[in-house]
Amino acid sequence: MIRGGGYSALNALAIYKNGIFRPLLIFTEQEMNTIFKNEKWNIFEDESNESEEYLRNRLRKNVIPLLKKEGLNPNKVYENFHEEEDSLLLETNPNLKNKNPGFIRIDYNVLDSMNTMHLKQVLDVYCSVFKIHPINKNILLEIKKELANNTSFLIENKELYFWKSKSSDLYLIPKSSPYLLKAKIVSSKEEAIVHWNEKTKPISNNMRLDYFTNGLKILSKGKHFEVSELLREKHIPIPVRECLPIIFRDNNPVAILFSLWDDRLRDFIGDLYYEQR
């Protein structure tokens, strides 16, 4: 205001904008300090914060206390400048690279420190990313209970799956997600290409595409592995498992294409994959 800035200058740092999510904006300073203390996180103060050589510090140390004494509520000011996002929800950007993500993974360590109100706000932010309705009270309380118990769970409403294993992050998967559709295979004389969620993987023409079934095993390094255990170890959400592409040679599974789900994962390649083509 001193510099003559208008609405755009004051309407800053939304919880979600331009693909950046800032969950700490949901918390008050007192709540953050409590989290830092409970988690035993060390806080490092920039030494320049004490110098009144800077305008920001003069305002923080001399002006803000007077405004607060007169009734200033910084949280209310923030909410008023973001009321178009329903106070603490989402600012959408039509130029986001991925307008309709197939899933969102939320760090469990972030969720673990949240009370029910904060959890509601964060989950509603992500529902807005998916362009679906906010979650209702019953679903919220069920999720909060399961998170507190630190157990594996699958909860769903009409639009969304909420899945978490005991040691994984929380996955939000809309029921319209392309990850819940079967993969396709396109063959040519030279090779076949598996297509799934806008990702591709070339395979040999003498292989075929299939999917997980109970009791399926894959041979690797002379040992048979339960495919269900491999899917669990890689934290593949239960709703996705029946759609994750598995490559077969004859009737034997020879590769699990984990990389088509998450680029950070390596495909599981069985012994029979490298047989003479």
C-alpha positions as CSV (number, residue, x, y, z in Angstrom):
1,M,0.0,0.0,0.0
2,I,2.9,2.4,0.8
3,R,4.2,1.7,-2.7
4,G,0.8,2.3,-4.3
5,G,0.1,-1.3,-5.1
6,G,-3.5,-2.2,-6.0
7,Y,-5.6,-5.4,-5.6
8,S,-3.2,-7.5,-7.6
9,A,-0.3,-6.5,-5.3
10,L,-2.2,-7.5,-2.2
11,N,-3.8,-10.7,-3.6
12,A,-0.6,-12.7,-3.3
13,L,0.5,-16.2,-2.4
14,A,-2.7,-18.3,-3.0
15,I,-2.7,-21.8,-1.5
16,Y,-2.7,-23.2,-5.0
17,K,-1.7,-21.2,-8.1
18,N,0.3,-21.8,-11.3
19,G,0.9,-25.4,-10.3
20,I,2.4,-24.5,-6.9
21,F,0.8,-25.8,-3.7
22,R,1.6,-23.9,-0.4
23,P,0.0,-25.9,2.4
24,L,1.6,-23.9,5.2
25,L,-0.7,-21.0,4.3
26,I,-3.5,-22.9,5.9
27,F,-1.8,-22.8,9.3
28,T,-1.5,-19.9,11.7
29,E,1.9,-18.9,13.0
30,Q,1.1,-20.4,16.4
31,E,0.0,-23.7,14.8
32,M,3.2,-23.9,12.8
33,N,5.3,-23.3,15.8
34,T,3.5,-26.1,17.6
35,I,4.2,-28.5,14.7
36,F,7.8,-27.5,14.5
37,K,8.2,-28.1,18.3
38,N,6.4,-31.5,18.2
39,E,8.4,-32.7,15.2
40,K,11.7,-31.3,16.7
41,W,12.4,-29.3,13.5
42,N,15.1,-26.7,13.9
43,I,14.1,-23.2,12.7
44,F,16.8,-20.9,11.3
45,E,16.1,-17.2,11.5
46,D,17.5,-14.9,8.7
47,E,19.7,-12.5,10.6
48,S,18.6,-9.6,8.4
49,N,15.1,-9.9,9.9
50,E,16.2,-7.9,13.0
51,S,17.7,-5.0,11.0
52,E,15.5,-1.9,10.8
53,E,17.5,-0.9,7.7
54,Y,14.8,-2.8,5.7
55,L,11.3,-1.4,5.2
56,R,9.7,-4.9,5.8
57,N,11.2,-5.0,9.3
58,R,10.3,-1.5,10.2
59,L,6.7,-2.3,9.3
60,R,6.7,-5.7,11.1
61,K,8.2,-4.3,14.3
62,N,6.7,-0.9,14.5
63,V,3.5,-0.6,12.4
64,I,1.9,-4.1,12.5
65,P,1.8,-4.2,16.3
66,L,-0.1,-0.9,16.4
67,L,-2.6,-2.2,13.7
68,K,-3.1,-5.4,15.6
69,K,-3.8,-3.3,18.7
70,E,-6.5,-1.5,16.8
71,G,-8.1,-4.8,15.8
72,L,-6.2,-6.0,12.6
73,N,-6.7,-9.7,11.9
74,P,-4.1,-10.7,9.3
75,N,-5.9,-14.1,8.7
76,K,-9.2,-12.3,7.9
77,V,-7.4,-9.9,5.5
78,Y,-5.9,-12.9,3.7
79,E,-9.3,-14.6,3.5
80,N,-11.0,-11.4,2.1
81,F,-8.4,-11.2,-0.7
82,H,-9.0,-14.9,-1.6
83,E,-12.8,-15.1,-1.1
84,E,-13.2,-16.0,-4.8
85,E,-11.5,-19.3,-3.9
86,D,-14.0,-19.7,-1.0
87,S,-11.5,-18.2,1.4
88,L,-8.9,-20.9,1.6
89,L,-9.5,-23.0,-1.5
90,L,-8.1,-23.0,-5.0
91,E,-7.1,-20.5,-7.6
92,T,-7.3,-22.4,-10.9
93,N,-5.1,-21.5,-13.8
94,P,-6.3,-22.5,-17.3
95,N,-2.7,-22.7,-18.5
96,L,-1.6,-25.5,-16.1
97,K,0.4,-28.1,-18.0
98,N,-1.8,-30.9,-16.7
99,K,-5.4,-29.7,-16.5
100,N,-6.8,-33.0,-15.4
101,P,-4.3,-35.1,-13.5
102,G,-5.0,-38.8,-13.3
103,F,-4.1,-38.9,-9.6
104,I,-2.6,-36.8,-6.9
105,R,-0.2,-38.1,-4.2
106,I,-0.2,-36.2,-0.9
107,D,2.8,-36.7,1.5
108,Y,1.6,-38.5,4.6
109,N,4.0,-36.5,6.8
110,V,2.1,-33.3,5.8
111,L,-1.3,-34.9,6.6
112,D,-0.2,-36.4,9.9
113,S,0.2,-33.0,11.5
114,M,-3.2,-31.6,10.4
115,N,-6.4,-31.3,12.5
116,T,-9.7,-32.2,10.9
117,M,-10.4,-28.6,9.7
118,H,-7.0,-28.3,8.0
119,L,-7.4,-31.8,6.4
120,K,-10.7,-30.7,5.0
121,Q,-9.2,-27.6,3.5
122,V,-6.3,-29.5,1.9
123,L,-8.5,-32.3,0.4
124,D,-11.0,-29.7,-0.9
125,V,-8.1,-27.9,-2.7
126,Y,-7.2,-31.1,-4.5
127,C,-10.9,-31.8,-5.3
128,S,-10.9,-28.4,-7.0
129,V,-7.9,-29.4,-9.0
130,F,-9.9,-32.4,-10.2
131,K,-12.9,-30.1,-10.8
132,I,-15.1,-32.2,-8.5
133,H,-17.2,-31.5,-5.4
134,P,-15.7,-30.9,-1.9
135,I,-15.8,-34.0,0.3
136,N,-18.6,-34.4,2.8
137,K,-18.3,-34.7,6.6
138,N,-18.7,-38.5,6.8
139,I,-15.9,-39.1,4.2
140,L,-13.7,-36.6,5.9
141,L,-14.1,-38.1,9.4
142,E,-13.5,-41.6,8.0
143,I,-10.3,-40.5,6.3
144,K,-9.1,-38.7,9.4
145,K,-9.8,-41.8,11.5
146,E,-7.9,-44.1,9.2
147,L,-4.9,-41.7,9.0
148,A,-4.8,-41.5,12.8
149,N,-4.8,-45.3,13.0
150,N,-2.0,-45.5,10.3
151,T,-3.6,-48.4,8.6
152,S,-4.2,-49.3,4.9
153,F,-7.5,-48.2,3.6
154,L,-9.6,-47.6,0.5
155,I,-12.4,-45.1,0.8
156,E,-14.6,-43.8,-2.0
157,N,-17.4,-41.4,-2.8
158,K,-19.2,-41.0,-6.1
159,E,-16.3,-39.1,-7.7
160,L,-13.1,-40.1,-6.0
161,Y,-11.0,-42.9,-4.5
162,F,-8.9,-42.2,-1.4
163,W,-6.3,-45.0,-1.0
164,K,-3.3,-45.4,1.3
165,S,-1.2,-48.4,2.3
166,K,0.3,-48.4,5.8
167,S,3.7,-47.0,4.6
168,S,2.6,-45.0,1.5
169,D,1.4,-41.5,0.9
170,L,-2.3,-40.8,0.4
171,Y,-3.5,-41.2,-3.2
172,L,-6.5,-39.3,-4.6
173,I,-7.8,-40.9,-7.8
174,P,-10.8,-39.5,-9.6
175,K,-13.1,-42.2,-11.0
176,S,-12.7,-40.6,-14.4
177,S,-9.0,-41.1,-14.3
178,P,-7.4,-42.6,-17.4
179,Y,-5.4,-44.9,-15.0
180,L,-8.7,-46.7,-14.4
181,L,-9.0,-47.6,-18.0
182,K,-7.4,-50.7,-19.7
183,A,-4.3,-50.1,-21.7
184,K,-4.3,-50.6,-25.5
185,I,-1.7,-52.2,-27.8
186,V,-0.9,-51.2,-31.3
187,S,1.0,-53.7,-33.4
188,S,3.1,-53.3,-36.6
189,K,5.4,-55.6,-38.5
190,E,8.4,-54.4,-36.5
191,E,7.0,-54.1,-33.0
192,A,4.0,-53.6,-30.7
193,I,3.5,-50.5,-28.6
194,V,1.5,-50.4,-25.3
195,H,-0.4,-47.2,-24.7
196,W,-1.6,-46.3,-21.3
197,N,-2.5,-42.8,-19.9
198,E,-0.6,-41.0,-22.8
199,K,2.5,-43.1,-22.1
200,T,4.0,-45.8,-24.3
201,K,6.2,-48.8,-24.1
202,P,7.5,-50.8,-27.1
203,I,7.4,-54.6,-26.8
204,S,8.1,-57.6,-29.1
205,N,5.4,-58.7,-31.5
206,N,5.5,-62.2,-30.0
207,M,4.3,-60.8,-26.6
208,R,0.8,-59.9,-25.6
209,L,-0.9,-57.5,-23.1
210,D,-2.8,-58.7,-20.1
211,Y,-3.5,-57.7,-16.5
212,F,-3.3,-58.8,-12.9
213,T,-5.4,-61.7,-11.6
214,N,-5.2,-63.3,-8.1
215,G,-2.5,-66.0,-7.8
216,L,-0.4,-64.6,-10.7
217,K,3.3,-65.2,-10.4
218,I,6.3,-64.0,-12.4
219,L,9.7,-65.8,-12.7
220,S,12.8,-63.6,-12.0
221,K,16.3,-64.8,-11.2
222,G,15.0,-68.3,-10.9
223,K,12.5,-67.4,-8.3
224,H,8.7,-67.1,-8.6
225,F,7.3,-63.8,-7.2
226,E,3.7,-63.1,-6.3
227,V,2.5,-60.3,-8.6
228,S,0.1,-59.1,-5.9
229,E,3.1,-58.6,-3.5
230,L,5.1,-56.7,-6.1
231,L,2.1,-54.4,-6.7
232,R,1.8,-53.9,-3.0
233,E,5.5,-53.2,-2.5
234,K,5.4,-50.5,-5.2
235,H,2.4,-48.9,-3.6
236,I,0.1,-49.3,-6.6
237,P,-3.3,-48.2,-5.4
238,I,-5.9,-51.0,-5.3
239,P,-8.3,-49.4,-7.9
240,V,-5.3,-49.2,-10.4
241,R,-4.0,-52.7,-10.1
242,E,-6.4,-54.4,-12.5
243,C,-5.5,-51.8,-15.2
244,L,-1.7,-51.8,-14.8
245,P,-0.2,-53.3,-18.0
246,I,1.5,-56.7,-17.6
247,I,3.3,-58.3,-20.6
248,F,3.0,-62.0,-21.3
249,R,4.9,-64.4,-23.5
250,D,2.5,-67.3,-24.2
251,N,0.8,-67.8,-20.9
252,N,3.6,-66.5,-18.7
253,P,3.9,-63.0,-17.3
254,V,7.3,-61.6,-18.3
255,A,7.2,-57.9,-17.4
256,I,5.2,-55.5,-15.2
257,L,5.2,-52.0,-16.6
258,F,5.4,-50.0,-13.4
259,S,7.0,-47.0,-15.3
260,L,3.7,-46.4,-17.1
261,W,2.2,-45.6,-13.7
262,D,5.1,-43.7,-12.2
263,D,8.1,-42.5,-14.1
264,R,10.3,-43.0,-11.0
265,L,9.6,-46.7,-10.9
266,R,11.5,-49.3,-12.9
267,D,9.6,-52.0,-14.8
268,F,9.9,-55.5,-13.2
269,I,11.4,-57.7,-15.9
270,G,11.1,-61.5,-15.6
271,D,13.6,-64.2,-16.8
272,L,11.4,-65.2,-19.8
273,Y,11.3,-61.6,-21.2
274,Y,14.8,-62.1,-22.8
275,E,14.1,-65.4,-24.4
276,Q,15.0,-65.6,-28.1
277,R,12.4,-63.6,-30.0
